Amino acid sequence: MNSRKKIPMRKCVATGEMKPKKELIRIVRSKEGEVSLDPTGKKSGRGAYLTLDRDIIELAKKKNVLANHLSTQIDSSLYEQLLELVNKEKN
């Protein structure tokens, strides 16, 4: 048998790159239309994955990628939360 475990891969909505799921952060839109960060990857709803990198987050904000992918308005506070998360990861 193959002893190596399969690594789940996901696509970053901003860059289109396939990366291991643990390197990405999931943003979720619930049925009520509420958008939130999902660090566990287990919340129910429509999800979009984004690479935890300052430049990519700013690119997603500039191109409005998350709003298009989740079919809803994205509050700027969500991008601020993402940037704070990036700063915590680097420290």
RAHU-V928895 format. One record per backbone hydrogen bond with DSSP energy under -1.0 kcal/mol. CO is the residue of the C=O (numbers start at 1). NH is the residue of the N-H. If there is no record, write none. Layout:
co = <CO,CO>
nh = <NH,NH>
//
This chain:
co = <8,10,12,17,19,20,21,23,25,26,27,28,29,30,34,36,46,48,49,50,51,53,54,55,56,57,58,59,60,64,65,66,67,75,76,77,78,79,80,81,82,83,84,85,86,87>
nh = <21,19,16,12,10,23,24,52,50,38,48,36,46,33,30,28,29,27,13,25,53,57,58,59,60,61,62,63,65,68,69,70,72,78,80,81,82,83,84,85,86,87,88,89,90,91>
//
